[in-house]
Amino acid sequence: MDFDSFGKAGFRWGLAPLLVCSEDTCVVDLARVLLNFFRRESCGKCTPCRIGTERAYQLLTNLSEGTAAMGDLDDLKGCPIA
C-alpha cells in the first residue's frame, strides 16, 4: 500500500471528514465551526476561498446570534462556496 500504486489504480488521496452529531446539534453552528476552520486553513489564492468562506461565516454568525436579516439567507445562497 503506497501512494504510487493507489495513483496508478485511479485512487485520489484527499480529505473526507466524517461528522457524527446528535439530533440536538444545531446545523447552523456546525456549519459555522466548519467554515471557521476552512477560512483559516485556506491558502486564499482563489476568490471563493478567500472571500466566499469569510462571507458565509459572517452570515452564519449573524444567523446564529439572531441578528440576521431576511436578505442574509439569499446572500448565503449566493456565496461562491455554497
SULGIFEN-V328631 format. One record per residue. RES is the residue in one small letter. SS is DSSP state (hx for helix, st for strand, lp for the rest). Layout:
RES/SS ; RES/SS
This chain:
m/lp ; d/lp ; f/hx ; d/hx ; s/hx ; f/hx ; g/hx ; k/hx ; a/lp ; g/lp ; f/lp ; r/lp ; w/lp ; g/lp ; l/lp ; a/lp ; p/lp ; l/lp ; l/lp ; v/lp ; c/lp ; s/lp ; e/lp ; d/lp ; t/lp ; c/lp ; v/hx ; v/hx ; d/hx ; l/hx ; a/hx ; r/hx ; v/hx ; l/hx ; l/hx ; n/hx ; f/hx ; f/hx ; r/hx ; r/hx ; e/hx ; s/lp ; c/lp ; g/lp ; k/lp ; c/lp ; t/hx ; p/hx ; c/hx ; r/hx ; i/hx ; g/hx ; t/hx ; e/hx ; r/hx ; a/hx ; y/hx ; q/hx ; l/hx ; l/hx ; t/hx ; n/hx ; l/hx ; s/hx ; e/hx ; g/lp ; t/lp ; a/lp ; a/lp ; m/hx ; g/hx ; d/hx ; l/hx ; d/hx ; d/hx ; l/hx ; k/hx ; g/hx ; c/lp ; p/lp ; i/lp ; a/lp
